[in-house]
Amino acid sequence: EGNEPGDSTKITYRELLHKVCQFANVLRSQGVKKGDRVSIYMPMILELIVAMLACARIGALHSVVFAGFSADSLCERILDCGCSLLIT
């Protein structure tokens, strides 16, 4: 469900699994491996869930940063967690 009334998306478990596996392969191709830290800076959309599940699938730790934070706040959080990749 989106923020606006009538703004919604339907997806099956099979479609979700396909998207998660695709994105997990993208993360692997970028050198992300088990134990790496990944920051996710996105609004509440389907792709955020896919990114979180893809990180979990390959064993990478993820940290979701609220999309309303300023660039300085985002930078501080990235440096604090020592992430190797930022997903926007």
Sequence and secondary structure as in RCSB ss.txt:
>XXXX:A:sequence
EGNEPGDSTKITYRELLHKVCQFANVLRSQGVKKGDRVSIYMPMILELIVAMLACARIGALHSVVFAGFSADSLC
ERILDCGCSLLIT
>XXXX:A:secstr
  SSTT      HHHHHHHHHHHHHHHHHTT  TT EEEE   SSHHHHHHHHHHHHHT EEEE  TTS HHHHH
HHHHHHT SEEE 
